[in-house]
Amino acid sequence: MRSRLKAIVCHRYGDPDSLRLEDVDMPVPGHGQVRIRVRAAALNALDWHLMKGRPSFVRLFLGLRRPSSRPGRDVAGCIDSVGPGVTRFKPGD
């Protein structure tokens, strides 16, 4: 399994030009989390608002000066790793 992967990241609030394709570390699922090998992803209205930092109060949760999450909440793929405490899913689901 790779230890690095490609991801779309957003280091600042703004328009779509603020998105960058970068190599990032492979995430390790924590307690109650799963990691999905993404086959398709889509941006929706929520992602657009979070990327823009609007409404302004969401910056209290995402970061005042820059967002702390990657865009893309709608995904399709296959679970490739599960964290401790996960009983409902297994790799391959």
N, C-alpha and C positions, 0 to 999 in steps of 0.2 A: 504494500500500500504506500502511496506517495505521502511524504511529510509536508509537501507544499502543494498549493493548488491555485488556480486563477479565480479571482472574485472581483465583482464590481464593488468598489468602495466609494464612499462619499466623505471627504475630509472637511468639507465646509458646507454651510447652508447655501442654497442657490438654485440655479437652473440646471437643466440636464448636462450642461458643459462641466459641471463640478464633479461628475461621475468619472471614475478612472478604473481601468482594468489593471489589476496588480497581482503579483504573487503574494500569497498570504500563508501563514502556518495552518496546517490541517487542524480544525477544532477537535477537541476531545469532549465527548458528551459528559455532562455532570450528572448529579443525582436526579433521576426522573426525566432525563433528556435523551433524545435520539439524534443521530447524525444521518442525514439523508444524502445519498449520491443523487444530485439534482440532474434530471434529464431535460427539464423545461422550467422556465420561470417567467413570471409576468409582473409588471409593475401595475399597481392599481391606484385609486384615488388616495388611499391612506399613505402609500409610499410617496406620492407626489407631495402631500402636505408635510410629511415628516422631512423630506428632502429640503423643502422650502423653509421649514421651521415655523410653520403656521398651523394653527393660531400660536401666537408667541408664548403662551404658557407651557406648551409642550417642550420648550427648550429647558424648562426646569427638570424634566425627566430624561431628556436625550443629551443634554449638554448645552451650556449657555452659548459657547462660541462655535462649537462644531458638533455634529451628530456623532453618537457613539455606536450606531448600528449600521448594518449593511442593508441596502434596499432589497426588496423582493420578498413579499410575504406569501404570495401564491406560487407554490412549487409543485412539481410532479417528479417522482423518482422512486428510489428503492432505499430502504433503510440498510445502511452498511455497518452501523455500530450502535450499541445501546449502552447507556450509563447504568450505574447501580440503582436498584429500586424499580427498574422497568420490567414489568411482567406481562403487559398486554402485547408488546411487539417484540420481534426478533429480527436479526439480520436476514435480509431477503424479502421481508414484507414490503 
